[in-house]
Amino acid sequence: MEWLSAENLVAVATAMLGVAASAVMLWYERRVPRRKRIGYRVQMDNPIGDDVRSGRANRRLGLFDETPGMTDATLVLLRVENDGSQGIDRDDYTGPERHGLTAVFADRTIRAVSVTQPSDTDHLMDHFTAERGFGYDGNTLRIPRVPLNRGDYFKLLVLLSGGDVGSEIRLIGGIRDGEVHPNRSATPDDTPPLFSRAARTITVLLTACVVTLAAIVVARDDTPPPIGCESGTLTLTGSTAFAPVLREVARKYEDDCADAETRIVVDAHGSTSGIRGLAETGARTPGGSPAVIAFSDGTKPGGLPDLRENRVAVSVFALVVHDGVRLPDGDLTTGEVRRLYRGEITNWRQLGGPDLPVRLISRDADSGTRQVFQRRVLGRGEIANSSLDCVGKDDRTAPVVRCELDSTQQVLAAVARTPGAIGYSELNLAARADGVRRLSLDGDPPSVDALERGTSGYPYREIEYAYTYGRPPADSLASSFLTYLTRANGQDVIRTHGHVPCWTPAGLRLCAG
């Protein structure tokens, strides 16, 4: 028979061996549940002082001869990493303290700490603040509840005195459905293995089977991209507040689908501008489904029936004031906010604050952040624009200075440099901005955690929508990206940027309203 050729027999045998290896690997790995893990390792423990004992011989470098108590100084570089199979959120830390982990340096005293070399997610640095529990005392270092995607890490450079080089260093803490454990590695930045030795052995065997089978089949240059990845160019437009999420998710999609020749462009100019641009582009596109997705803080305007909505996340926004505006308890009522934006309150002393004129820093009319503010907090529009520079009145009859800017980043920068200024922003960007203070509303702080727990009635929040012109084809880049954003790796990015993904238990409840 024709199928009994040597090549076919080898192919069948190889395929059967591969199936058997896969079954064994699946059976073995199912015995060990997927766990959340934080690993730590000491990448450096060196003497830098005078007469520091290394355990075998004395070393005399004398860098701190003139500094009291530092003649036996040492430097330790501690790496903390998510080496598990799942992302870790702030709520996954189980300790009762405000901070998440505790590093203990036996027999030594901590003199200074620096956070260095975080992974390429810049916002990790924003968690290392005293407000989030970061600090040290004696031989104990308190590490905040830092959210870590798979593979994320940060390093702590610790200056110590007393004790010996090589003294015990422990990282203490708990992770829900997981563990904190020490790692060992041959070189400083090696990544520890994710799977067990047996699983890796079976994987090598399976790989050998696949390579052998592939050698039998004629190689082709037009191999299709991985399942779920699509080729082409896609434009993401709309909300400037949600743009940081989109940039990171786009970069991850392009990395994960490198073989698919994908290019994703983020071109955010405001929610309304993005929706109108999508409608115009769709009307001109043959077939009516352009490679464009418009993101909006809240629902689309009426009269655009061809736009199809997808609920992506719940975004929390915040009112921010110049750092010099100190109010009792850092709080405003909704009624006071409405009076401010009607021009009825012209000086902060009217609210118990400093003697400074009120200056309203607003977004332009295309902004979804502004529309959410007007809809959820003010219940009406803002007063007329009266200033171009946000400092002086161009309209002398206006009760207060009010200016309009094109982006959330511009609003935050203007509030930070303008005494008496108040504005609004997406919460995560506001939390990272210097020179501004976030305000509570009616006693509820702007807090994603409180909303997820259902313990807050904070009003300044909105669902983030993704709009397409009609339903994009199932094999299109737009459809693939939306799935990746809402139900795949994009969920981790959404959460670490301070939003609640709609496709989570808490998100389903919040996004239903």
DABELMO-V69876 format. One record per residue. N is the residue number from 1. RES is the residue in one small letter. SS is DSSP state (H for helix, E for strand, C for the rest). OMEGA is omega in whole degrees, -180 to 180 (none if undefined). NEAR is the number of other C-alpha atoms within 10 Angstrom. Layout:
n: [N N]
res: [RES RES]
ss: [SS SS]
omega: [OMEGA OMEGA]
near: [NEAR NEAR]
This chain:
n: [1 2 3 4 5 6 7 8 9 10 11 12 13 14 15 16 17 18 19 20 21 22 23 24 25 26 27 28 29 30 31 32 33 34 35 36 37 38 39 40 41 42 43 44 45 46 47 48 49 50 51 52 53 54 55 56 57 58 59 60 61 62 63 64 65 66 67 68 69 70 71 72 73 74 75 76 77 78 79 80 81 82 83 84 85 86 87 88 89 90 91 92 93 94 95 96 97 98 99 100 101 102 103 104 105 106 107 108 109 110 111 112 113 114 115 116 117 118 119 120 121 122 123 124 125 126 127 128 129 130 131 132 133 134 135 136 137 138 139 140 141 142 143 144 145 146 147 148 149 150 151 152 153 154 155 156 157 158 159 160 161 162 163 164 165 166 167 168 169 170 171 172 173 174 175 176 177 178 179 180 181 182 183 184 185 186 187 188 189 190 191 192 193 194 195 196 197 198 199 200 201 202 203 204 205 206 207 208 209 210 211 212 213 214 215 216 217 218 219 220 221 222 223 224 225 226 227 228 229 230 231 232 233 234 235 236 237 238 239 240 241 242 243 244 245 246 247 248 249 250 251 252 253 254 255 256 257 258 259 260 261 262 263 264 265 266 267 268 269 270 271 272 273 274 275 276 277 278 279 280 281 282 283 284 285 286 287 288 289 290 291 292 293 294 295 296 297 298 299 300 301 302 303 304 305 306 307 308 309 310 311 312 313 314 315 316 317 318 319 320 321 322 323 324 325 326 327 328 329 330 331 332 333 334 335 336 337 338 339 340 341 342 343 344 345 346 347 348 349 350 351 352 353 354 355 356 357 358 359 360 361 362 363 364 365 366 367 368 369 370 371 372 373 374 375 376 377 378 379 380 381 382 383 384 385 386 387 388 389 390 391 392 393 394 395 396 397 398 399 400 401 402 403 404 405 406 407 408 409 410 411 412 413 414 415 416 417 418 419 420 421 422 423 424 425 426 427 428 429 430 431 432 433 434 435 436 437 438 439 440 441 442 443 444 445 446 447 448 449 450 451 452 453 454 455 456 457 458 459 460 461 462 463 464 465 466 467 468 469 470 471 472 473 474 475 476 477 478 479 480 481 482 483 484 485 486 487 488 489 490 491 492 493 494 495 496 497 498 499 500 501 502 503 504 505 506 507 508 509 510 511 512 513]
res: [m e w l s a e n l v a v a t a m l g v a a s a v m l w y e r r v p r r k r i g y r v q m d n p i g d d v r s g r a n r r l g l f d e t p g m t d a t l v l l r v e n d g s q g i d r d d y t g p e r h g l t a v f a d r t i r a v s v t q p s d t d h l m d h f t a e r g f g y d g n t l r i p r v p l n r g d y f k l l v l l s g g d v g s e i r l i g g i r d g e v h p n r s a t p d d t p p l f s r a a r t i t v l l t a c v v t l a a i v v a r d d t p p p i g c e s g t l t l t g s t a f a p v l r e v a r k y e d d c a d a e t r i v v d a h g s t s g i r g l a e t g a r t p g g s p a v i a f s d g t k p g g l p d l r e n r v a v s v f a l v v h d g v r l p d g d l t t g e v r r l y r g e i t n w r q l g g p d l p v r l i s r d a d s g t r q v f q r r v l g r g e i a n s s l d c v g k d d r t a p v v r c e l d s t q q v l a a v a r t p g a i g y s e l n l a a r a d g v r r l s l d g d p p s v d a l e r g t s g y p y r e i e y a y t y g r p p a d s l a s s f l t y l t r a n g q d v i r t h g h v p c w t p a g l r l c a g]
ss: [C C C C C H H H H H H H H H H H H H H H H H H H H H H H H H C C C C C E E E E E E E E E E E E C C E E E E C C C C E E E C C C C C C C C C C C C C E E E E E E E E E C C C C C E C H H H E C C C C C C C E E E E E C C C E E E E E E E E C C C C C H H H H H H C C H H H C C E E E C C E E E E C C C C E C C C C E E E E E E E E E C C C C C C C E E E E C C E C C E E E E E C C C C C C C C C C C C C C H H H H H H H H H H H H H H H H H H H H C C C C C C C C C C C C C C C E E E E E E E C C C C H H H H H H H H H H H H H H C H H H C E E E E E E E C C H H H H H H H H H H H H H H C C C C C C C E E E E E E C C C C C C C C C E E E E E E E E E E E E E E E E C C C C C H H H E E C H H H H H H H H C C C C C E H H H H C C C C C E C E E E E E C C C C H H H H H H H H H H H C C C C C C C C C C C C C C C C C C C C C C E E E E E C C H H H H H H H H H H C C C E E E E E E H H H H H H C C C E E E C E E C C E C C C H H H H H H C C C C C C C E E E E E E E E E C C C C C C C H H H H H H H H H H H C C H H H H H H H C C C E E C C C H H H H H H H C C]
omega: [-174 -176 -180 174 -180 -179 -179 179 178 -179 -179 -180 180 179 180 178 178 178 179 179 179 -180 179 180 179 179 -177 -175 178 177 -179 -177 174 -174 171 -176 168 178 176 178 178 -177 178 173 -170 174 175 -180 -177 176 176 -177 180 -179 179 -179 178 177 -176 178 171 -180 -177 -177 -174 -177 -178 176 -176 -179 178 -176 176 175 178 174 -177 179 178 -170 170 -179 177 -176 -179 174 -179 180 -180 -178 180 176 -169 -179 180 -177 178 179 -174 -176 178 176 -178 -180 -174 173 180 -179 -179 178 -179 -179 175 175 -175 175 170 175 -165 175 -170 -173 175 -177 -174 -179 -175 178 178 180 179 172 -177 179 -179 180 -179 180 -174 178 -180 -176 -176 176 -174 175 -176 169 178 178 178 179 169 -179 179 177 -171 174 -174 171 -179 176 -177 168 -179 176 -174 174 -177 174 -173 177 -179 178 179 -178 -178 -175 170 -172 176 176 173 -178 -178 -180 -170 -172 173 175 -180 -177 180 -175 179 -180 180 180 179 178 179 178 177 179 179 179 179 179 -178 179 180 179 180 179 180 -178 179 -179 178 -179 -176 178 -178 179 180 179 -180 179 179 180 174 180 -179 177 176 -175 177 -168 173 179 -178 -175 178 176 -176 -180 -179 179 178 179 180 178 180 178 -179 -178 -175 -178 -175 180 -176 174 -179 -177 175 -177 -173 178 -180 -174 -177 178 180 -180 179 177 177 -180 -180 180 180 -180 -179 -173 175 -177 171 178 -179 179 -178 172 179 -180 -173 172 -175 -173 179 172 178 176 179 -173 -177 -179 -178 -174 172 179 -171 -173 169 179 177 -179 -177 166 -180 177 174 -174 180 178 180 -179 177 178 -180 -169 169 171 177 178 179 177 -180 178 177 -174 167 -180 -178 176 -175 180 -175 179 176 179 180 -180 -178 178 -180 177 178 174 -177 178 -173 171 178 -173 -180 -171 172 178 178 -179 176 179 -179 -176 -172 -174 -175 -175 -180 178 177 177 -173 175 -177 -175 174 -176 178 -178 -178 -180 169 176 -175 -178 -178 -179 -180 173 172 178 -180 -179 -168 -175 178 180 178 178 -178 179 -180 178 -177 -175 -174 178 179 -174 172 179 -179 -172 166 -168 -175 177 178 -179 -178 -175 176 172 179 177 178 -177 169 177 180 177 179 177 173 -172 175 -178 -179 178 179 179 -179 -176 -175 173 -177 -170 -170 179 -178 174 175 -178 169 -177 171 177 -172 178 179 179 -177 -179 -180 177 179 179 180 -179 179 177 179 -178 -170 -173 180 -175 180 180 179 180 178 -177 -177 174 173 176 178 178 -179 -175 171 -179 179 -179 178 179 -177 -177 179 -177 none]
near: [4 5 8 9 10 9 13 14 12 15 20 13 14 19 17 13 16 21 14 14 21 16 13 14 18 13 11 14 15 10 8 9 9 13 16 20 23 26 19 23 21 20 17 17 20 16 28 22 24 19 17 24 19 16 10 6 8 12 15 14 15 17 15 15 14 9 10 7 13 20 22 26 28 28 20 21 19 22 22 21 25 22 25 22 15 17 23 25 17 17 14 18 24 16 17 9 12 15 22 24 24 19 18 20 22 16 15 23 22 21 17 13 17 12 14 14 14 18 16 10 14 9 15 18 16 13 18 18 12 13 11 17 19 19 18 19 10 13 18 18 23 23 24 23 24 24 23 24 22 19 15 19 23 20 20 19 19 21 21 27 23 19 19 20 22 18 14 12 18 17 23 15 19 19 21 15 13 18 16 19 17 13 17 14 13 8 8 12 10 9 14 14 12 11 13 11 10 12 17 14 14 20 17 13 16 21 14 14 21 16 12 15 19 12 11 12 10 6 9 7 5 6 9 12 14 12 9 16 23 22 19 13 14 20 16 24 28 31 32 27 29 26 19 18 20 25 16 15 22 23 14 16 21 19 12 13 18 15 15 19 13 18 16 22 15 17 17 22 18 30 31 24 19 26 28 18 16 25 22 12 17 21 15 12 12 9 9 17 23 21 22 25 28 29 33 30 29 23 21 22 10 6 7 12 11 16 22 15 20 15 21 24 28 27 25 24 27 28 22 27 29 24 19 17 22 18 16 9 9 16 17 18 14 17 12 16 15 19 14 22 23 18 20 12 19 20 19 20 15 11 14 12 16 15 12 16 17 24 30 29 28 28 23 17 16 20 27 27 34 23 23 21 24 17 16 16 18 20 11 14 14 19 15 16 20 22 21 14 15 22 20 15 19 16 14 11 8 15 16 27 26 30 24 20 18 16 21 24 16 16 24 28 15 24 27 23 14 18 18 25 29 29 24 25 26 24 25 23 19 22 17 14 16 14 18 25 21 23 23 19 23 15 16 17 18 23 18 22 15 14 19 16 9 12 10 16 15 22 20 23 25 24 25 29 24 26 27 27 26 17 15 19 11 10 12 17 23 26 20 19 23 17 14 19 23 20 16 13 18 22 23 24 23 25 20 22 19 20 27 29 28 24 17 15 11 15 19 16 13 19 19 9 7]
